[in-house]
Amino acid sequence: MSVSLCVLRIEIDEDLPEMANNLAEVEHAQEQKKKDRGARESKTITVETYASVVSGRSSGTGILPTSSRRSPPEASNDRETISFFCGNPLVEVTKGVLHLYKENELKETEEAKTLCLLSVPGALGAADLLAFAAACQQDICHVRVLRDGSPDHYMALFTFRTYDAAREFHTAFSGVPYSSLEPQALCHVAWVSRVEYARSGTPPPAHTELPTCPVCLERMDESVAGVLSVQCSHSFHADCLVRWSDARCPVCRCAQTPEPRERAVCLQCEIEGGPIEEGGPMGEGEGAGEALESYGSLWICLICGHVGCGRYEKGHAAKHFLASNHTYALQLGSNRVWDYAGDNFVHRLVQNKADGKLVAAEGGVGSDAGCHEKLDSAQLEFTYILTHQLDSQRAYYEEKINRLEIEHRATTAAGVRRAETAESEVSELRLKLSILTREHVAVERRMQSLANKVTTLQTELQEERGLASALASSHKQWQEQARKTEEALTKEVSELKEELRDVMFFVEARTSLAAAAPAEELAEATVTVAPAKPRRKRR
């Protein structure tokens, strides 16, 4: 299949790093940019890339420089999960102009795998767009949504894995409405060979930029929708111009009327093919003259330019009034205006400022000239007073605007100072917070170590308490045993003392007896000692 491939180029305003040291190249690029853009203004362009689950998210799928990428937060709570596309999109933001260049020659689309949806309704979100293409979810590598500030539409790029999948999508979805609620919003698809960014708007060789339709603001491609050029060299979509009820150009308001013909005829009579009588009845009024005889009784609508015959012929002019409610018609030849609503001639028409319609002014041809002069002078005086009042009001409001601008600048400067102070305080608080966080971690570690030591000491204390209780019970037993032993020894000592006393008494008595009595008496004498008490065995 042979088609014209398109090149989607994003003209960015920011200077590229390689241009920073070359001032001549920068100036040349700025002059070329002004020449290429013309009256187009720079807008904020946002590119959102949705990666497929199968291929996985890749950081190299962006279009713009890395500096323009704005990655979403990792811990985002409002993450929107789609069935066949995962994660937050890769968002790239820049300021510039979006161009769409179309190649002048037809080529085979065997290598093209990217399709561009020219005008996606703005009410259709990213999830709705992906759901619209859900049937081809397995063949899509990634989807890019390009927004250039237009509130009611944006562009979308679908990159497929194979050419066959892209061709199948083009065949199935081209000309299909996005939603059943808006059947007029159709999917217009164009083949794209590559997507790039540049610092100038110079089109590639053998390429022509696709303009936008002034009515629907969509790119005009003759292969997608019919393009119609009017006499003033402005181009529109054929469908958009058909819905435009006015006969004038929507851009320059140029009247798209046919060239004047030598003989004026009724449009309806010419369509029906009926006889055109020249020099017939004059219609309303008399004395129209030779011009009216040459034209016949023809009336032209002052609202839409419809030419119809008078009521005394076939009445097409009056039928046009009944069908369109266009009140005023001009009689060709006499240049008199007939009011169908008032059923009389109108001598003066003015334009109503409220709705822009033509209305009849009060007063006819026979009015007093002095009255007209007074009215003119009153109008001039009123215009002067009104102009003076408007000038004073303009000066007042300009002064008020200047005062508001000064107050706004002061408020903005104060807000900037407060913001700078708040930022410095925030930086200091963040530094303190980091220091306190480190100290808190150290204190927690020390507290954990002390808690472990306390646990160990409590265990040892329990062991010591158990050992102390065991020693106390043993000590009490030993004290009881020592007390008993002491009592036994005391009793034994008392018994030994008594025995010693008896022995000493015996020895003393024998000595005294030996010294006092003769030996014969002592030989016959006997000494009896009382038997000693049995001694208790010691333990």
Disulfide bonds with the S-S distance in Angstrom:
none
